[in-house]
Amino acid sequence: MLSLNRTTPFDDRFLTLVAELNADLRSRYGAQQAQFDPHNTLPADARAIVALDGETPVGCGCYKVLDEADQVEVKRMYVRPDWRRMGVAAQILTELEAWAREDGYSFARLELADKQPEAMVLYQKSGYKRIANYGPYVNIAESICMEKAISPYR
């Protein structure tokens, strides 16, 4: 039975999954991944989700607050290969959006790069729309930025 656990970016289960995510991204982008690494750091107040099958971590995601007062950025979304195509990522994303809404935020933004077609499908199915590249991604041609209103009042 899958459970979603709200936690911090210091949770060992989260950190293990993020290490796997980093390896996956390096396999896709090679040395090019180094240009994205500085943007993947998380502040201490980031909100993290770990999906568990019993006690086994199978997926994760988190959000951090952007400079804009009503926006968060979804980060570090990852599901272990054996658990893909089972709706785990969609559940994590939905829980992150709910948490951000509870914390008073109205919009969720995210960035992915062009060699992640499965992530693009997830975000489009979840209601995210492509926007102009923002912040540190403005001059990165491989970046794809997306946004979704998560507040029912927007």
Order of alpha helices (4+ residues) and beta strands (2+ residues): beta-alpha-beta-beta-beta-alpha-beta-alpha-beta-beta
